[in-house]
């Protein structure tokens, strides 16, 4: 039997980053983009803003990672709710409308609409 190798520091950092992303996504879904200052994000993640910047280069990198993480979560929910059978466009439209209007999706929709509004106001990041 060979001795177990300790996890590499990169693996530990990646694991910690994944935990942070879950907490950050939960915060953004609850507070929206406007309630997601770097300090508020750090508090929601249970860390300091300086430590948050250890895992992400800057706030833009934090928000990019969080939005990507949230998008992956949303796709997972959609995939879980999807029915694989072929159906008409009208039936597909009805199914998608039901999924998007589900109260579990409200936080996702609120964030995406807020991002779209910011883009419409000329915010280059969004």
KESEKE-313772 format. One record per atom (N, C-alpha, C, O): residue in one letter; x, y, z. Coordinates in steps of 0.1 Angstrom, whole numbers, padded with zeros to 4 digits, always signed. Atoms other than C-alpha are relative to their C-alpha. Layout:
AXYZ
...
This chain:
X+0008-0012+0000
X+0000+0000+0000
X+0009+0012+0000
X+0018+0014+0008
X-0008-0012+0001
X+0014+0034-0010
X-0006+0010+0009
X-0018+0011+0011
X+0005-0010-0009
X+0012+0063+0014
X-0008+0011-0009
X-0004+0013-0020
X+0008-0010+0006
X-0014+0089+0005
X+0007+0013-0001
X+0013+0018+0009
X-0007-0013+0002
X+0000+0121-0010
X-0009+0011+0005
X-0021+0010+0003
X+0008-0011-0004
X-0011+0153+0005
X-0005+0008-0012
X+0002+0008-0023
X+0005-0008+0012
X-0033+0175-0018
X+0010+0011-0003
X+0016+0017+0006
X-0009-0011+0004
X-0013+0200-0038
X-0007+0013+0004
X-0019+0014+0006
X+0006-0013-0003
X-0017+0237-0028
X-0010+0005-0010
X-0019+0012-0006
X+0009-0004+0010
X-0033+0243-0061
X-0014-0006+0002
X-0024+0001+0000
X+0012+0007-0002
X-0060+0218-0054
X-0008+0006+0012
X-0020+0009+0011
X+0006-0006-0011
X-0067+0233-0020
X-0005+0014-0003
X-0016+0018+0001
X+0005-0013+0004
X-0069+0268-0035
X-0012-0001-0009
X-0021+0007-0008
X+0011+0002+0009
X-0092+0255-0062
X-0013-0003+0008
X-0024+0002+0005
X+0011+0004-0008
X-0114+0239-0036
X-0006+0012+0008
X-0018+0014+0009
X+0004-0012-0007
X-0115+0271-0015
X-0007+0010-0009
X-0017+0016-0005
X+0006-0009+0010
X-0123+0291-0046
X-0014-0004-0003
X-0023+0004-0005
X+0013+0006+0003
X-0152+0268-0054
X-0010+0003+0011
X-0022+0006+0009
X+0008-0003-0011
X-0166+0272-0019
X-0004+0015+0000
X-0015+0019+0003
X+0002-0014+0001
X-0162+0310-0022
X-0010+0003-0010
X-0019+0012-0008
X+0009-0003+0011
X-0180+0310-0055
X-0015-0004+0003
X-0024+0004+0000
X+0014+0003-0005
X-0210+0292-0040
X-0006+0010+0009
X-0017+0014+0007
X+0005-0010-0010
X-0213+0317-0012
X-0002+0013-0007
X-0012+0020-0004
X+0001-0013+0007
X-0207+0347-0035
X-0013-0001-0009
X-0020+0009-0010
X+0012+0001+0009
X-0234+0334-0060
X-0013+0001+0009
X-0022+0007+0005
X+0011-0001-0009
X-0258+0329-0031
X-0003+0014+0004
X-0014+0019+0004
X+0002-0014-0004
X-0252+0365-0020
X-0006+0008-0012
X-0015+0016-0010
X+0004-0008+0012
X-0256+0380-0055
X-0015-0004-0003
X-0023+0005-0007
X+0014+0004+0003
X-0288+0360-0060
X-0010+0006+0010
X-0021+0009+0007
X+0009-0005-0011
X-0302+0373-0027
X+0000+0016-0001
X-0010+0022+0001
X-0001-0014-0001
X-0289+0409-0029
X+0000+0008-0013
X-0001+0020-0013
X-0001-0007+0013
X-0286+0416-0066
X+0014+0006-0002
X+0022+0005+0007
X-0013-0006+0004
X-0257+0433-0084
X+0002+0013+0008
X+0013+0015+0012
X-0001-0012-0007
X-0264+0466-0066
X+0004-0002+0014
X+0010+0007+0020
X-0004+0003-0014
X-0259+0450-0032
X+0012-0008+0001
X+0014-0015+0011
X-0011+0009+0001
X-0227+0433-0042
X+0013+0008-0001
X+0021+0006-0010
X-0013-0007+0000
X-0198+0457-0033
X+0010-0011+0004
X+0006-0022+0009
X-0010+0009-0003
X-0165+0440-0027
X+0000-0004+0015
X+0002-0015+0019
X+0001+0002-0015
X-0169+0444+0011
X-0012-0009+0003
X-0011-0018+0011
X+0012+0008-0002
X-0204+0429+0010
X+0002-0014-0005
X-0002-0024+0001
X-0003+0013+0006
X-0192+0400-0012
X+0009-0007+0010
X+0007-0019+0013
X-0010+0006-0009
X-0163+0393+0012
X-0007-0004+0013
X-0005-0016+0018
X+0007+0003-0012
X-0186+0394+0042
X-0009-0013-0002
X-0010-0022+0006
X+0008+0011+0003
X-0210+0370+0025
X+0008-0013-0001
X+0003-0024+0002
X-0009+0012+0002
X-0181+0346+0017
X+0007-0004+0013
X+0013-0014+0014
X-0007+0003-0012
X-0169+0348+0053
X+0014+0002+0000
X+0022-0005+0007
X-0014-0004+0001
X-0136+0364+0045
X+0001+0015-0001
X-0009+0022-0001
X-0003-0015+0002
X-0120+0398+0041
X+0001+0003-0015
X+0003-0006-0023
X-0002-0004+0014
X-0119+0418+0009
X+0014-0003-0005
X+0015-0006-0017
X-0013+0003+0005
X-0082+0414+0008
X+0002-0015-0003
X+0009-0018-0013
X-0001+0014+0003
X-0085+0376+0010
X-0007-0004-0012
X-0003-0013-0020
X+0008+0003+0013
X-0111+0376-0017
X+0008+0004-0012
X+0008-0003-0022
X-0009-0004+0011
X-0086+0394-0039
X+0012-0009-0001
X+0020-0008-0011
X-0011+0011+0002
X-0061+0366-0032
X-0005-0010-0010
X+0003-0015-0018
X+0005+0010+0009
X-0084+0343-0051
X-0004+0006-0014
X-0005-0002-0024
X+0004-0006+0013
X-0095+0368-0078
X+0008+0013-0001
X+0011+0020+0009
X-0008-0011+0003
X-0075+0396-0094
X-0006+0013+0004
X+0001+0022+0010
X+0006-0013-0003
X-0100+0424-0089
X-0015-0003+0001
X-0020-0014-0001
X+0015+0002-0001
X-0138+0430-0085
X-0005-0005-0013
X-0015-0013-0013
X+0005+0004+0013
X-0143+0425-0122
X+0002-0015-0001
X-0007-0022-0007
X-0003+0015+0001
X-0127+0390-0120
X-0010-0007+0010
X-0014-0018+0006
X+0010+0007-0010
X-0149+0382-0089
X-0014-0001-0007
X-0020-0011-0007
X+0014-0001+0006
X-0181+0393-0107
X-0001-0009-0013
X-0011-0016-0015
X+0000+0008+0011
X-0171+0375-0139
X-0002-0015+0004
X-0010-0022-0001
X+0000+0014-0005
X-0165+0342-0120
X-0014-0003+0006
X-0019-0014+0004
X+0013+0002-0006
X-0197+0347-0100
X-0011-0002-0010
X-0020-0011-0009
X+0011+0001+0011
X-0219+0353-0131
X+0001-0013-0008
X-0009-0019-0011
X-0002+0013+0007
X-0203+0323-0148
X-0005-0011+0008
X-0012-0021+0004
X+0004+0010-0010
X-0210+0302-0117
X-0015+0000+0001
X-0021-0011+0001
X+0015-0001-0001
X-0246+0314-0115
X-0006-0005-0013
X-0016-0012-0013
X+0005+0005+0012
X-0251+0307-0152
X+0001-0015-0001
X-0009-0022-0006
X-0002+0015-0001
X-0238+0271-0147
X-0011-0006+0009
X-0017-0016+0005
X+0010+0005-0009
X-0262+0267-0118
X-0014+0001-0007
X-0022-0009-0006
X+0013-0001+0007
X-0291+0280-0139
X-0002-0010-0011
X-0013-0016-0013
X+0001+0010+0011
X-0283+0257-0168
X-0003-0014+0006
X-0010-0021+0001
X+0003+0013-0007
X-0282+0228-0143
X-0014-0001+0004
X-0020-0012+0002
X+0015+0000-0003
X-0317+0237-0131
X-0008-0002-0012
X-0018-0010-0012
X+0007+0002+0013
X-0329+0240-0167
X+0001-0014-0005
X-0009-0020-0009
X-0002+0013+0005
X-0314+0207-0176
X-0008-0010+0008
X-0014-0020+0003
X+0008+0009-0009
X-0330+0190-0146
X-0015+0001-0003
X-0022-0009-0001
X+0014-0002+0002
X-0364+0204-0155
X-0004-0003-0015
X-0016-0005-0018
X+0003+0002+0014
X-0361+0197-0192
X-0006-0014-0003
X-0002-0024+0004
X+0005+0013+0005
X-0381+0170-0209
X+0006-0003-0013
X+0005+0005-0023
X-0008+0003+0012
X-0361+0152-0236
X-0009-0003-0012
X-0003-0004-0023
X+0008+0003+0011
X-0391+0144-0258
X-0001+0011-0010
X-0001+0023-0006
X+0002-0010+0010
X-0396+0162-0291
X-0014+0005+0002
X-0024-0002+0005
X+0013-0006-0001
X-0425+0186-0290
X-0001+0013-0009
X+0010+0017-0014
X+0002-0011+0008
X-0439+0215-0309
X+0006+0013+0006
X+0009+0013+0018
X-0005-0012-0005
X-0426+0250-0306
X-0009+0006+0010
X-0004+0011+0021
X+0009-0006-0010
X-0457+0261-0287
X+0001-0008+0013
X+0001-0001+0024
X-0002+0008-0013
X-0452+0232-0262
X+0013+0004+0006
X+0014+0005+0019
X-0013-0004-0006
X-0416+0241-0258
X+0000+0014+0006
X+0005+0016+0017
X+0001-0014-0005
X-0424+0278-0254
X-0007-0001+0014
X-0003+0006+0023
X+0008+0001-0012
X-0450+0268-0227
X+0009-0006+0011
X+0009-0001+0023
X-0009+0006-0010
X-0424+0246-0209
X+0010+0010+0005
X+0013+0011+0017
X-0011-0010-0003
X-0397+0273-0210
X-0006+0011+0009
X+0000+0016+0018
X+0007-0010-0008
X-0422+0299-0197
X-0002-0004+0014
X+0000+0003+0023
X+0003+0005-0014
X-0432+0277-0168
X+0013-0001+0008
X+0013+0002+0020
X-0013+0001-0007
X-0395+0271-0159
X+0005+0014+0004
X+0009+0016+0015
X-0006-0013-0003
X-0385+0308-0161
X-0009+0007+0010
X-0004+0015+0018
X+0009-0007-0010
X-0416+0319-0141
X-0001-0007+0013
X-0007-0002+0022
X-0001+0008-0013
X-0409+0293-0114
X+0006+0009+0010
X+0017+0015+0008
X-0006-0009-0011
X-0403+0312-0081
X+0015-0004+0003
X+0023+0005+0007
X-0015+0003-0002
X-0369+0293-0078
X+0009+0007-0010
X+0020+0009-0007
X-0008-0007+0010
X-0358+0311-0109
X+0000+0015+0001
X+0008+0022-0005
X+0001-0015-0001
X-0368+0346-0098
X+0013+0007+0004
X+0016+0017-0002
X-0013-0006-0002
X-0334+0354-0083
X+0009+0001-0012
X+0016+0011-0014
X-0008+0000+0012
X-0316+0344-0115
X-0005+0010-0010
X+0003+0018-0015
X+0006-0009+0009
X-0340+0364-0136
X+0002+0015+0004
X+0005+0023-0004
X-0003-0013-0006
X-0336+0394-0113
X+0014+0005-0003
X+0016+0016-0007
X-0014-0004+0002
X-0298+0394-0116
X+0002+0002-0015
X+0009+0012-0019
X-0002-0002+0014
X-0299+0389-0154
X-0007+0013-0006
X-0001+0019-0014
X+0007-0012+0005
X-0324+0417-0159
X+0008+0012+0005
X+0008+0023-0002
X-0008-0011-0006
X-0303+0440-0136
X+0013+0002-0009
X+0017+0013-0012
X-0012+0000+0009
X-0272+0431-0158
X-0004+0006-0013
X+0003+0015-0018
X+0005-0006+0012
X-0292+0439-0189
X-0003+0015+0001
X+0000+0022-0008
X+0003-0014-0002
X-0304+0472-0175
X+0013+0008+0001
X+0014+0019-0005
X-0013-0007-0001
X-0268+0482-0166
X+0007+0001-0014
X+0013+0011-0017
X-0005-0001+0013
X-0257+0473-0201
X-0007+0010-0009
X-0001+0018-0016
X+0008-0010+0007
X-0285+0494-0215
X+0003+0014+0004
X+0001+0023-0004
X-0004-0013-0004
X-0273+0523-0195
X+0015+0003-0003
X+0020+0014+0000
X-0013-0003+0005
X-0239+0520-0211
X+0012-0005+0009
X+0023-0002+0006
X-0010+0006-0009
X-0220+0501-0183
X+0008-0010-0009
X+0002-0021-0012
X-0008+0008+0010
X-0192+0486-0205
X+0002-0014+0006
X+0004-0024-0002
X-0003+0013-0006
X-0186+0457-0180
X-0012-0010-0004
X-0009-0021-0007
X+0012+0009+0002
X-0222+0443-0185
X-0004+0000-0014
X-0013-0007-0018
